[in-house]
Amino acid sequence: MTSLPIVRRELLVTARRASTYWTRFIAAASMIVIALILVAANRWSSPAELGHHIFVALGVLALGFSMLAGVFLTSDCLK
């Protein structure tokens, strides 16, 4: 017997939580705000430099969200 139906159900339950929707919204909104700030601040730089700055900023933000997700999922597991 495989555990894939159980894994599928757990993923669906997790995806339907309200906190999942808000986390996705906050992540997308913060990435858009950071990209707009970088575009406005670096108006006179070359497109390659601007792309590099946006890539680094979004990478750092993704790393931060990943680290927070690890903390929250581990604390949920230890309850």
mmCIF file of the N, C-alpha and C atoms, coordinates in Angstrom:
data_MODEL
# 
_entry.id   MODEL 
# 
loop_
_atom_site.group_PDB 
_atom_site.id 
_atom_site.type_symbol 
_atom_site.label_atom_id 
_atom_site.label_alt_id 
_atom_site.label_comp_id 
_atom_site.label_asym_id 
_atom_site.label_entity_id 
_atom_site.label_seq_id 
_atom_site.pdbx_PDB_ins_code 
_atom_site.Cartn_x 
_atom_site.Cartn_y 
_atom_site.Cartn_z 
_atom_site.occupancy 
_atom_site.B_iso_or_equiv 
_atom_site.pdbx_formal_charge 
_atom_site.auth_seq_id 
_atom_site.auth_comp_id 
_atom_site.auth_asym_id 
_atom_site.auth_atom_id 
_atom_site.pdbx_PDB_model_num 
ATOM 1   N N  . MET A 1 1  ? 0.847  -1.184 0.000   1.00 0.00 ? 1  MET A N  1 
ATOM 2   C CA . MET A 1 1  ? 0.000  0.000  0.000   1.00 0.00 ? 1  MET A CA 1 
ATOM 3   C C  . MET A 1 1  ? 0.888  1.242  0.000   1.00 0.00 ? 1  MET A C  1 
ATOM 4   N N  . THR A 1 2  ? 0.605  2.161  -0.876  1.00 0.00 ? 2  THR A N  1 
ATOM 5   C CA . THR A 1 2  ? 1.410  3.375  -0.941  1.00 0.00 ? 2  THR A CA 1 
ATOM 6   C C  . THR A 1 2  ? 0.792  4.467  -0.087  1.00 0.00 ? 2  THR A C  1 
ATOM 7   N N  . SER A 1 3  ? 1.622  5.412  0.288   1.00 0.00 ? 3  SER A N  1 
ATOM 8   C CA . SER A 1 3  ? 1.138  6.507  1.131   1.00 0.00 ? 3  SER A CA 1 
ATOM 9   C C  . SER A 1 3  ? 0.817  7.754  0.313   1.00 0.00 ? 3  SER A C  1 
ATOM 10  N N  . LEU A 1 4  ? 0.818  7.644  -1.008  1.00 0.00 ? 4  LEU A N  1 
ATOM 11  C CA . LEU A 1 4  ? 0.568  8.825  -1.835  1.00 0.00 ? 4  LEU A CA 1 
ATOM 12  C C  . LEU A 1 4  ? -0.814 9.437  -1.639  1.00 0.00 ? 4  LEU A C  1 
ATOM 13  N N  . PRO A 1 5  ? -1.892 8.671  -1.449  1.00 0.00 ? 5  PRO A N  1 
ATOM 14  C CA . PRO A 1 5  ? -3.178 9.326  -1.164  1.00 0.00 ? 5  PRO A CA 1 
ATOM 15  C C  . PRO A 1 5  ? -3.155 10.136 0.141   1.00 0.00 ? 5  PRO A C  1 
ATOM 16  N N  . ILE A 1 6  ? -2.420 9.660  1.112   1.00 0.00 ? 6  ILE A N  1 
ATOM 17  C CA . ILE A 1 6  ? -2.307 10.386 2.380   1.00 0.00 ? 6  ILE A CA 1 
ATOM 18  C C  . ILE A 1 6  ? -1.517 11.674 2.183   1.00 0.00 ? 6  ILE A C  1 
ATOM 19  N N  . VAL A 1 7  ? -0.445 11.589 1.439   1.00 0.00 ? 7  VAL A N  1 
ATOM 20  C CA . VAL A 1 7  ? 0.363  12.778 1.158   1.00 0.00 ? 7  VAL A CA 1 
ATOM 21  C C  . VAL A 1 7  ? -0.465 13.784 0.376   1.00 0.00 ? 7  VAL A C  1 
ATOM 22  N N  . ARG A 1 8  ? -1.212 13.325 -0.608  1.00 0.00 ? 8  ARG A N  1 
ATOM 23  C CA . ARG A 1 8  ? -2.060 14.212 -1.412  1.00 0.00 ? 8  ARG A CA 1 
ATOM 24  C C  . ARG A 1 8  ? -3.081 14.922 -0.529  1.00 0.00 ? 8  ARG A C  1 
ATOM 25  N N  . ARG A 1 9  ? -3.724 14.183 0.357   1.00 0.00 ? 9  ARG A N  1 
ATOM 26  C CA . ARG A 1 9  ? -4.722 14.777 1.247   1.00 0.00 ? 9  ARG A CA 1 
ATOM 27  C C  . ARG A 1 9  ? -4.097 15.816 2.163   1.00 0.00 ? 9  ARG A C  1 
ATOM 28  N N  . GLU A 1 10 ? -2.937 15.517 2.737   1.00 0.00 ? 10 GLU A N  1 
ATOM 29  C CA . GLU A 1 10 ? -2.272 16.466 3.619   1.00 0.00 ? 10 GLU A CA 1 
ATOM 30  C C  . GLU A 1 10 ? -1.868 17.736 2.878   1.00 0.00 ? 10 GLU A C  1 
ATOM 31  N N  . LEU A 1 11 ? -1.401 17.597 1.640   1.00 0.00 ? 11 LEU A N  1 
ATOM 32  C CA . LEU A 1 11 ? -1.048 18.774 0.847   1.00 0.00 ? 11 LEU A CA 1 
ATOM 33  C C  . LEU A 1 11 ? -2.275 19.617 0.528   1.00 0.00 ? 11 LEU A C  1 
ATOM 34  N N  . LEU A 1 12 ? -3.387 18.973 0.223   1.00 0.00 ? 12 LEU A N  1 
ATOM 35  C CA . LEU A 1 12 ? -4.618 19.712 -0.052  1.00 0.00 ? 12 LEU A CA 1 
ATOM 36  C C  . LEU A 1 12 ? -5.128 20.437 1.187   1.00 0.00 ? 12 LEU A C  1 
ATOM 37  N N  . VAL A 1 13 ? -5.056 19.786 2.335   1.00 0.00 ? 13 VAL A N  1 
ATOM 38  C CA . VAL A 1 13 ? -5.493 20.424 3.580   1.00 0.00 ? 13 VAL A CA 1 
ATOM 39  C C  . VAL A 1 13 ? -4.623 21.632 3.888   1.00 0.00 ? 13 VAL A C  1 
ATOM 40  N N  . THR A 1 14 ? -3.323 21.492 3.706   1.00 0.00 ? 14 THR A N  1 
ATOM 41  C CA . THR A 1 14 ? -2.405 22.599 3.968   1.00 0.00 ? 14 THR A CA 1 
ATOM 42  C C  . THR A 1 14 ? -2.628 23.742 2.989   1.00 0.00 ? 14 THR A C  1 
ATOM 43  N N  . ALA A 1 15 ? -2.884 23.425 1.737   1.00 0.00 ? 15 ALA A N  1 
ATOM 44  C CA . ALA A 1 15 ? -3.075 24.465 0.724   1.00 0.00 ? 15 ALA A CA 1 
ATOM 45  C C  . ALA A 1 15 ? -4.348 25.257 0.955   1.00 0.00 ? 15 ALA A C  1 
ATOM 46  N N  . ARG A 1 16 ? -5.317 24.692 1.648   1.00 0.00 ? 16 ARG A N  1 
ATOM 47  C CA . ARG A 1 16 ? -6.597 25.381 1.854   1.00 0.00 ? 16 ARG A CA 1 
ATOM 48  C C  . ARG A 1 16 ? -6.636 26.222 3.124   1.00 0.00 ? 16 ARG A C  1 
ATOM 49  N N  . ARG A 1 17 ? -5.580 26.206 3.907   1.00 0.00 ? 17 ARG A N  1 
ATOM 50  C CA . ARG A 1 17 ? -5.568 27.025 5.122   1.00 0.00 ? 17 ARG A CA 1 
ATOM 51  C C  . ARG A 1 17 ? -5.516 28.505 4.770   1.00 0.00 ? 17 ARG A C  1 
ATOM 52  N N  . ALA A 1 18 ? -6.140 29.328 5.567   1.00 0.00 ? 18 ALA A N  1 
ATOM 53  C CA . ALA A 1 18 ? -6.145 30.775 5.326   1.00 0.00 ? 18 ALA A CA 1 
ATOM 54  C C  . ALA A 1 18 ? -4.743 31.354 5.433   1.00 0.00 ? 18 ALA A C  1 
ATOM 55  N N  . SER A 1 19 ? -3.934 30.806 6.311   1.00 0.00 ? 19 SER A N  1 
ATOM 56  C CA . SER A 1 19 ? -2.572 31.329 6.463   1.00 0.00 ? 19 SER A CA 1 
ATOM 57  C C  . SER A 1 19 ? -1.745 31.115 5.197   1.00 0.00 ? 19 SER A C  1 
ATOM 58  N N  . THR A 1 20 ? -2.041 30.062 4.452   1.00 0.00 ? 20 THR A N  1 
ATOM 59  C CA . THR A 1 20 ? -1.324 29.817 3.206   1.00 0.00 ? 20 THR A CA 1 
ATOM 60  C C  . THR A 1 20 ? -1.630 30.897 2.184   1.00 0.00 ? 20 THR A C  1 
ATOM 61  N N  . TYR A 1 21 ? -2.905 31.285 2.095   1.00 0.00 ? 21 TYR A N  1 
ATOM 62  C CA . TYR A 1 21 ? -3.273 32.349 1.168   1.00 0.00 ? 21 TYR A CA 1 
ATOM 63  C C  . TYR A 1 21 ? -2.599 33.662 1.547   1.00 0.00 ? 21 TYR A C  1 
ATOM 64  N N  . TRP A 1 22 ? -2.608 34.006 2.836   1.00 0.00 ? 22 TRP A N  1 
ATOM 65  C CA . TRP A 1 22 ? -2.010 35.269 3.276   1.00 0.00 ? 22 TRP A CA 1 
ATOM 66  C C  . TRP A 1 22 ? -0.503 35.261 3.091   1.00 0.00 ? 22 TRP A C  1 
ATOM 67  N N  . THR A 1 23 ? 0.142  34.127 3.311   1.00 0.00 ? 23 THR A N  1 
ATOM 68  C CA . THR A 1 23 ? 1.586  34.041 3.105   1.00 0.00 ? 23 THR A CA 1 
ATOM 69  C C  . THR A 1 23 ? 1.933  34.256 1.642   1.00 0.00 ? 23 THR A C  1 
ATOM 70  N N  . ARG A 1 24 ? 1.170  33.653 0.754   1.00 0.00 ? 24 ARG A N  1 
ATOM 71  C CA . ARG A 1 24 ? 1.400  33.851 -0.678  1.00 0.00 ? 24 ARG A CA 1 
ATOM 72  C C  . ARG A 1 24 ? 1.185  35.301 -1.072  1.00 0.00 ? 24 ARG A C  1 
ATOM 73  N N  . PHE A 1 25 ? 0.125  35.913 -0.537  1.00 0.00 ? 25 PHE A N  1 
ATOM 74  C CA . PHE A 1 25 ? -0.161 37.308 -0.862  1.00 0.00 ? 25 PHE A CA 1 
ATOM 75  C C  . PHE A 1 25 ? 0.945  38.232 -0.366  1.00 0.00 ? 25 PHE A C  1 
ATOM 76  N N  . ILE A 1 26 ? 1.399  38.027 0.860   1.00 0.00 ? 26 ILE A N  1 
ATOM 77  C CA . ILE A 1 26 ? 2.454  38.876 1.423   1.00 0.00 ? 26 ILE A CA 1 
ATOM 78  C C  . ILE A 1 26 ? 3.754  38.685 0.650   1.00 0.00 ? 26 ILE A C  1 
ATOM 79  N N  . ALA A 1 27 ? 4.071  37.465 0.285   1.00 0.00 ? 27 ALA A N  1 
ATOM 80  C CA . ALA A 1 27 ? 5.296  37.213 -0.480  1.00 0.00 ? 27 ALA A CA 1 
ATOM 81  C C  . ALA A 1 27 ? 5.245  37.898 -1.838  1.00 0.00 ? 27 ALA A C  1 
ATOM 82  N N  . ALA A 1 28 ? 4.128  37.776 -2.532  1.00 0.00 ? 28 ALA A N  1 
ATOM 83  C CA . ALA A 1 28 ? 4.005  38.410 -3.851  1.00 0.00 ? 28 ALA A CA 1 
ATOM 84  C C  . ALA A 1 28 ? 4.008  39.928 -3.741  1.00 0.00 ? 28 ALA A C  1 
ATOM 85  N N  . ALA A 1 29 ? 3.293  40.466 -2.766  1.00 0.00 ? 29 ALA A N  1 
ATOM 86  C CA . ALA A 1 29 ? 3.240  41.918 -2.607  1.00 0.00 ? 29 ALA A CA 1 
ATOM 87  C C  . ALA A 1 29 ? 4.604  42.494 -2.242  1.00 0.00 ? 29 ALA A C  1 
ATOM 88  N N  . SER A 1 30 ? 5.322  41.823 -1.361  1.00 0.00 ? 30 SER A N  1 
ATOM 89  C CA . SER A 1 30 ? 6.639  42.337 -0.973  1.00 0.00 ? 30 SER A CA 1 
ATOM 90  C C  . SER A 1 30 ? 7.629  42.250 -2.139  1.00 0.00 ? 30 SER A C  1 
ATOM 91  N N  . MET A 1 31 ? 7.542  41.214 -2.951  1.00 0.00 ? 31 MET A N  1 
ATOM 92  C CA . MET A 1 31 ? 8.428  41.129 -4.111  1.00 0.00 ? 31 MET A CA 1 
ATOM 93  C C  . MET A 1 31 ? 8.112  42.215 -5.136  1.00 0.00 ? 31 MET A C  1 
ATOM 94  N N  . ILE A 1 32 ? 6.841  42.510 -5.319  1.00 0.00 ? 32 ILE A N  1 
ATOM 95  C CA . ILE A 1 32 ? 6.470  43.576 -6.244  1.00 0.00 ? 32 ILE A CA 1 
ATOM 96  C C  . ILE A 1 32 ? 6.948  44.929 -5.723  1.00 0.00 ? 32 ILE A C  1 
ATOM 97  N N  . VAL A 1 33 ? 6.782  45.173 -4.438  1.00 0.00 ? 33 VAL A N  1 
ATOM 98  C CA . VAL A 1 33 ? 7.224  46.449 -3.852  1.00 0.00 ? 33 VAL A CA 1 
ATOM 99  C C  . VAL A 1 33 ? 8.736  46.596 -3.972  1.00 0.00 ? 33 VAL A C  1 
ATOM 100 N N  . ILE A 1 34 ? 9.474  45.547 -3.685  1.00 0.00 ? 34 ILE A N  1 
ATOM 101 C CA . ILE A 1 34 ? 10.938 45.615 -3.789  1.00 0.00 ? 34 ILE A CA 1 
ATOM 102 C C  . ILE A 1 34 ? 11.355 45.860 -5.232  1.00 0.00 ? 34 ILE A C  1 
ATOM 103 N N  . ALA A 1 35 ? 10.715 45.196 -6.172  1.00 0.00 ? 35 ALA A N  1 
ATOM 104 C CA . ALA A 1 35 ? 11.059 45.405 -7.578  1.00 0.00 ? 35 ALA A CA 1 
ATOM 105 C C  . ALA A 1 35 ? 10.761 46.839 -8.001  1.00 0.00 ? 35 ALA A C  1 
ATOM 106 N N  . LEU A 1 36 ? 9.645  47.391 -7.565  1.00 0.00 ? 36 LEU A N  1 
ATOM 107 C CA . LEU A 1 36 ? 9.311  48.778 -7.916  1.00 0.00 ? 36 LEU A CA 1 
ATOM 108 C C  . LEU A 1 36 ? 10.282 49.768 -7.291  1.00 0.00 ? 36 LEU A C  1 
ATOM 109 N N  . ILE A 1 37 ? 10.677 49.518 -6.053  1.00 0.00 ? 37 ILE A N  1 
ATOM 110 C CA . ILE A 1 37 ? 11.645 50.401 -5.402  1.00 0.00 ? 37 ILE A CA 1 
ATOM 111 C C  . ILE A 1 37 ? 12.983 50.355 -6.131  1.00 0.00 ? 37 ILE A C  1 
ATOM 112 N N  . LEU A 1 38 ? 13.412 49.173 -6.494  1.00 0.00 ? 38 LEU A N  1 
ATOM 113 C CA . LEU A 1 38 ? 14.690 49.052 -7.203  1.00 0.00 ? 38 LEU A CA 1 
ATOM 114 C C  . LEU A 1 38 ? 14.633 49.692 -8.589  1.00 0.00 ? 38 LEU A C  1 
ATOM 115 N N  . VAL A 1 39 ? 13.517 49.562 -9.265  1.00 0.00 ? 39 VAL A N  1 
ATOM 116 C CA . VAL A 1 39 ? 13.381 50.183 -10.582 1.00 0.00 ? 39 VAL A CA 1 
ATOM 117 C C  . VAL A 1 39 ? 13.396 51.702 -10.451 1.00 0.00 ? 39 VAL A C  1 
ATOM 118 N N  . ALA A 1 40 ? 12.696 52.228 -9.449  1.00 0.00 ? 40 ALA A N  1 
ATOM 119 C CA . ALA A 1 40 ? 12.640 53.678 -9.258  1.00 0.00 ? 40 ALA A CA 1 
ATOM 120 C C  . ALA A 1 40 ? 13.992 54.231 -8.812  1.00 0.00 ? 40 ALA A C  1 
ATOM 121 N N  . ALA A 1 41 ? 14.706 53.492 -7.978  1.00 0.00 ? 41 ALA A N  1 
ATOM 122 C CA . ALA A 1 41 ? 15.981 53.989 -7.457  1.00 0.00 ? 41 ALA A CA 1 
ATOM 123 C C  . ALA A 1 41 ? 17.096 53.906 -8.498  1.00 0.00 ? 41 ALA A C  1 
ATOM 124 N N  . ASN A 1 42 ? 17.040 52.952 -9.375  1.00 0.00 ? 42 ASN A N  1 
ATOM 125 C CA . ASN A 1 42 ? 18.106 52.735 -10.356 1.00 0.00 ? 42 ASN A CA 1 
ATOM 126 C C  . ASN A 1 42 ? 17.645 53.088 -11.768 1.00 0.00 ? 42 ASN A C  1 
ATOM 127 N N  . ARG A 1 43 ? 17.005 54.215 -11.904 1.00 0.00 ? 43 ARG A N  1 
ATOM 128 C CA . ARG A 1 43 ? 16.469 54.607 -13.204 1.00 0.00 ? 43 ARG A CA 1 
ATOM 129 C C  . ARG A 1 43 ? 17.560 54.823 -14.246 1.00 0.00 ? 43 ARG A C  1 
ATOM 130 N N  . TRP A 1 44 ? 18.729 55.269 -13.813 1.00 0.00 ? 44 TRP A N  1 
ATOM 131 C CA . TRP A 1 44 ? 19.774 55.605 -14.775 1.00 0.00 ? 44 TRP A CA 1 
ATOM 132 C C  . TRP A 1 44 ? 20.830 54.513 -14.925 1.00 0.00 ? 44 TRP A C  1 
ATOM 133 N N  . SER A 1 45 ? 20.654 53.389 -14.266 1.00 0.00 ? 45 SER A N  1 
ATOM 134 C CA . SER A 1 45 ? 21.626 52.313 -14.429 1.00 0.00 ? 45 SER A CA 1 
ATOM 135 C C  . SER A 1 45 ? 21.257 51.469 -15.650 1.00 0.00 ? 45 SER A C  1 
ATOM 136 N N  . SER A 1 46 ? 22.192 50.637 -16.058 1.00 0.00 ? 46 SER A N  1 
ATOM 137 C CA . SER A 1 46 ? 21.950 49.804 -17.239 1.00 0.00 ? 46 SER A CA 1 
ATOM 138 C C  . SER A 1 46 ? 20.950 48.691 -16.902 1.00 0.00 ? 46 SER A C  1 
ATOM 139 N N  . PRO A 1 47 ? 20.275 48.151 -17.890 1.00 0.00 ? 47 PRO A N  1 
ATOM 140 C CA . PRO A 1 47 ? 19.322 47.068 -17.635 1.00 0.00 ? 47 PRO A CA 1 
ATOM 141 C C  . PRO A 1 47 ? 19.977 45.831 -17.001 1.00 0.00 ? 47 PRO A C  1 
ATOM 142 N N  . ALA A 1 48 ? 21.235 45.572 -17.350 1.00 0.00 ? 48 ALA A N  1 
ATOM 143 C CA . ALA A 1 48 ? 21.914 44.420 -16.754 1.00 0.00 ? 48 ALA A CA 1 
ATOM 144 C C  . ALA A 1 48 ? 22.125 44.626 -15.259 1.00 0.00 ? 48 ALA A C  1 
ATOM 145 N N  . GLU A 1 49 ? 22.529 45.818 -14.854 1.00 0.00 ? 49 GLU A N  1 
ATOM 146 C CA . GLU A 1 49 ? 22.718 46.101 -13.424 1.00 0.00 ? 49 GLU A CA 1 
ATOM 147 C C  . GLU A 1 49 ? 21.385 46.051 -12.685 1.00 0.00 ? 49 GLU A C  1 
ATOM 148 N N  . LEU A 1 50 ? 20.354 46.620 -13.292 1.00 0.00 ? 50 LEU A N  1 
ATOM 149 C CA . LEU A 1 50 ? 19.032 46.605 -12.674 1.00 0.00 ? 50 LEU A CA 1 
ATOM 150 C C  . LEU A 1 50 ? 18.528 45.174 -12.503 1.00 0.00 ? 50 LEU A C  1 
ATOM 151 N N  . GLY A 1 51 ? 18.693 44.358 -13.530 1.00 0.00 ? 51 GLY A N  1 
ATOM 152 C CA . GLY A 1 51 ? 18.280 42.961 -13.438 1.00 0.00 ? 51 GLY A CA 1 
ATOM 153 C C  . GLY A 1 51 ? 19.037 42.211 -12.357 1.00 0.00 ? 51 GLY A C  1 
ATOM 154 N N  . HIS A 1 52 ? 20.316 42.501 -12.225 1.00 0.00 ? 52 HIS A N  1 
ATOM 155 C CA . HIS A 1 52 ? 21.127 41.853 -11.185 1.00 0.00 ? 52 HIS A CA 1 
ATOM 156 C C  . HIS A 1 52 ? 20.641 42.264 -9.796  1.00 0.00 ? 52 HIS A C  1 
ATOM 157 N N  . HIS A 1 53 ? 20.371 43.548 -9.599  1.00 0.00 ? 53 HIS A N  1 
ATOM 158 C CA . HIS A 1 53 ? 19.904 44.023 -8.290  1.00 0.00 ? 53 HIS A CA 1 
ATOM 159 C C  . HIS A 1 53 ? 18.551 43.412 -7.937  1.00 0.00 ? 53 HIS A C  1 
ATOM 160 N N  . ILE A 1 54 ? 17.648 43.346 -8.907  1.00 0.00 ? 54 ILE A N  1 
ATOM 161 C CA . ILE A 1 54 ? 16.333 42.757 -8.643  1.00 0.00 ? 54 ILE A CA 1 
ATOM 162 C C  . ILE A 1 54 ? 16.470 41.271 -8.343  1.00 0.00 ? 54 ILE A C  1 
ATOM 163 N N  . PHE A 1 55 ? 17.320 40.571 -9.088  1.00 0.00 ? 55 PHE A N  1 
ATOM 164 C CA . PHE A 1 55 ? 17.521 39.141 -8.861  1.00 0.00 ? 55 PHE A CA 1 
ATOM 165 C C  . PHE A 1 55 ? 18.075 38.873 -7.462  1.00 0.00 ? 55 PHE A C  1 
ATOM 166 N N  . VAL A 1 56 ? 19.053 39.662 -7.037  1.00 0.00 ? 56 VAL A N  1 
ATOM 167 C CA . VAL A 1 56 ? 19.640 39.478 -5.702  1.00 0.00 ? 56 VAL A CA 1 
ATOM 168 C C  . VAL A 1 56 ? 18.612 39.791 -4.623  1.00 0.00 ? 56 VAL A C  1 
ATOM 169 N N  . ALA A 1 57 ? 17.860 40.882 -4.782  1.00 0.00 ? 57 ALA A N  1 
ATOM 170 C CA . ALA A 1 57 ? 16.867 41.247 -3.770  1.00 0.00 ? 57 ALA A CA 1 
ATOM 171 C C  . ALA A 1 57 ? 15.784 40.184 -3.649  1.00 0.00 ? 57 ALA A C  1 
ATOM 172 N N  . LEU A 1 58 ? 15.281 39.690 -4.750  1.00 0.00 ? 58 LEU A N  1 
ATOM 173 C CA . LEU A 1 58 ? 14.245 38.663 -4.706  1.00 0.00 ? 58 LEU A CA 1 
ATOM 174 C C  . LEU A 1 58 ? 14.796 37.338 -4.185  1.00 0.00 ? 58 LEU A C  1 
ATOM 175 N N  . GLY A 1 59 ? 16.042 37.047 -4.482  1.00 0.00 ? 59 GLY A N  1 
ATOM 176 C CA . GLY A 1 59 ? 16.666 35.840 -3.936  1.00 0.00 ? 59 GLY A CA 1 
ATOM 177 C C  . GLY A 1 59 ? 16.799 35.896 -2.424  1.00 0.00 ? 59 GLY A C  1 
ATOM 178 N N  . VAL A 1 60 ? 17.197 37.058 -1.910  1.00 0.00 ? 60 VAL A N  1 
ATOM 179 C CA . VAL A 1 60 ? 17.309 37.226 -0.452  1.00 0.00 ? 60 VAL A CA 1 
ATOM 180 C C  . VAL A 1 60 ? 15.932 37.122 0.197   1.00 0.00 ? 60 VAL A C  1 
ATOM 181 N N  . LEU A 1 61 ? 14.927 37.725 -0.428  1.00 0.00 ? 61 LEU A N  1 
ATOM 182 C CA . LEU A 1 61 ? 13.568 37.646 0.107   1.00 0.00 ? 61 LEU A CA 1 
ATOM 183 C C  . LEU A 1 61 ? 13.059 36.203 0.091   1.00 0.00 ? 61 LEU A C  1 
ATOM 184 N N  . ALA A 1 62 ? 13.318 35.482 -0.973  1.00 0.00 ? 62 ALA A N  1 
ATOM 185 C CA . ALA A 1 62 ? 12.901 34.074 -1.042  1.00 0.00 ? 62 ALA A CA 1 
ATOM 186 C C  . ALA A 1 62 ? 13.619 33.242 0.021   1.00 0.00 ? 62 ALA A C  1 
ATOM 187 N N  . LEU A 1 63 ? 14.895 33.525 0.235   1.00 0.00 ? 63 LEU A N  1 
ATOM 188 C CA . LEU A 1 63 ? 15.636 32.820 1.282   1.00 0.00 ? 63 LEU A CA 1 
ATOM 189 C C  . LEU A 1 63 ? 15.032 33.101 2.656   1.00 0.00 ? 63 LEU A C  1 
ATOM 190 N N  . GLY A 1 64 ? 14.684 34.356 2.898   1.00 0.00 ? 64 GLY A N  1 
ATOM 191 C CA . GLY A 1 64 ? 14.067 34.705 4.183   1.00 0.00 ? 64 GLY A CA 1 
ATOM 192 C C  . GLY A 1 64 ? 12.751 33.994 4.396   1.00 0.00 ? 64 GLY A C  1 
ATOM 193 N N  . PHE A 1 65 ? 11.896 33.971 3.363   1.00 0.00 ? 65 PHE A N  1 
ATOM 194 C CA . PHE A 1 65 ? 10.623 33.261 3.494   1.00 0.00 ? 65 PHE A CA 1 
ATOM 195 C C  . PHE A 1 65 ? 10.838 31.770 3.673   1.00 0.00 ? 65 PHE A C  1 
ATOM 196 N N  . SER A 1 66 ? 11.830 31.209 3.020   1.00 0.00 ? 66 SER A N  1 
ATOM 197 C CA . SER A 1 66 ? 12.113 29.780 3.181   1.00 0.00 ? 66 SER A CA 1 
ATOM 198 C C  . SER A 1 66 ? 12.570 29.470 4.598   1.00 0.00 ? 66 SER A C  1 
ATOM 199 N N  . MET A 1 67 ? 13.386 30.345 5.146   1.00 0.00 ? 67 MET A N  1 
ATOM 200 C CA . MET A 1 67 ? 13.854 30.131 6.516   1.00 0.00 ? 67 MET A CA 1 
ATOM 201 C C  . MET A 1 67 ? 12.703 30.255 7.513   1.00 0.00 ? 67 MET A C  1 
ATOM 202 N N  . LEU A 1 68 ? 11.811 31.212 7.287   1.00 0.00 ? 68 LEU A N  1 
ATOM 203 C CA . LEU A 1 68 ? 10.656 31.350 8.170   1.00 0.00 ? 68 LEU A CA 1 
ATOM 204 C C  . LEU A 1 68 ? 9.715  30.161 8.031   1.00 0.00 ? 68 LEU A C  1 
ATOM 205 N N  . ALA A 1 69 ? 9.545  29.671 6.820   1.00 0.00 ? 69 ALA A N  1 
ATOM 206 C CA . ALA A 1 69 ? 8.682  28.503 6.616   1.00 0.00 ? 69 ALA A CA 1 
ATOM 207 C C  . ALA A 1 69 ? 9.242  27.300 7.363   1.00 0.00 ? 69 ALA A C  1 
ATOM 208 N N  . GLY A 1 70 ? 10.554 27.144 7.335   1.00 0.00 ? 70 GLY A N  1 
ATOM 209 C CA . GLY A 1 70 ? 11.167 26.040 8.073   1.00 0.00 ? 70 GLY A CA 1 
ATOM 210 C C  . GLY A 1 70 ? 10.921 26.143 9.565   1.00 0.00 ? 70 GLY A C  1 
ATOM 211 N N  . VAL A 1 71 ? 11.010 27.340 10.093  1.00 0.00 ? 71 VAL A N  1 
ATOM 212 C CA . VAL A 1 71 ? 10.769 27.538 11.531  1.00 0.00 ? 71 VAL A CA 1 
ATOM 213 C C  . VAL A 1 71 ? 9.318  27.228 11.872  1.00 0.00 ? 71 VAL A C  1 
ATOM 214 N N  . PHE A 1 72 ? 8.381  27.746 11.082  1.00 0.00 ? 72 PHE A N  1 
ATOM 215 C CA . PHE A 1 72 ? 6.970  27.528 11.387  1.00 0.00 ? 72 PHE A CA 1 
ATOM 216 C C  . PHE A 1 72 ? 6.564  26.077 11.205  1.00 0.00 ? 72 PHE A C  1 
ATOM 217 N N  . LEU A 1 73 ? 7.079  25.403 10.186  1.00 0.00 ? 73 LEU A N  1 
ATOM 218 C CA . LEU A 1 73 ? 6.704  24.007 9.983   1.00 0.00 ? 73 LEU A CA 1 
ATOM 219 C C  . LEU A 1 73 ? 7.319  23.108 11.053  1.00 0.00 ? 73 LEU A C  1 
ATOM 220 N N  . THR A 1 74 ? 8.529  23.441 11.488  1.00 0.00 ? 74 THR A N  1 
ATOM 221 C CA . THR A 1 74 ? 9.146  22.639 12.548  1.00 0.00 ? 74 THR A CA 1 
ATOM 222 C C  . THR A 1 74 ? 8.417  22.837 13.865  1.00 0.00 ? 74 THR A C  1 
ATOM 223 N N  . SER A 1 75 ? 8.038  24.072 14.182  1.00 0.00 ? 75 SER A N  1 
ATOM 224 C CA . SER A 1 75 ? 7.328  24.307 15.433  1.00 0.00 ? 75 SER A CA 1 
ATOM 225 C C  . SER A 1 75 ? 5.967  23.638 15.409  1.00 0.00 ? 75 SER A C  1 
ATOM 226 N N  . ASP A 1 76 ? 5.336  23.568 14.254  1.00 0.00 ? 76 ASP A N  1 
ATOM 227 C CA . ASP A 1 76 ? 4.046  22.891 14.141  1.00 0.00 ? 76 ASP A CA 1 
ATOM 228 C C  . ASP A 1 76 ? 4.221  21.392 14.341  1.00 0.00 ? 76 ASP A C  1 
ATOM 229 N N  . CYS A 1 77 ? 5.332  20.856 13.903  1.00 0.00 ? 77 CYS A N  1 
ATOM 230 C CA . CYS A 1 77 ? 5.589  19.427 14.016  1.00 0.00 ? 77 CYS A CA 1 
ATOM 231 C C  . CYS A 1 77 ? 5.878  19.029 15.464  1.00 0.00 ? 77 CYS A C  1 
ATOM 232 N N  . LEU A 1 78 ? 6.450  19.931 16.243  1.00 0.00 ? 78 LEU A N  1 
ATOM 233 C CA . LEU A 1 78 ? 6.863  19.606 17.603  1.00 0.00 ? 78 LEU A CA 1 
ATOM 234 C C  . LEU A 1 78 ? 5.743  19.748 18.629  1.00 0.00 ? 78 LEU A C  1 
ATOM 235 N N  . LYS A 1 79 ? 4.590  20.257 18.242  1.00 0.00 ? 79 LYS A N  1 
ATOM 236 C CA . LYS A 1 79 ? 3.481  20.438 19.193  1.00 0.00 ? 79 LYS A CA 1 
ATOM 237 C C  . LYS A 1 79 ? 3.003  19.130 19.740  1.00 0.00 ? 79 LYS A C  1 
# 
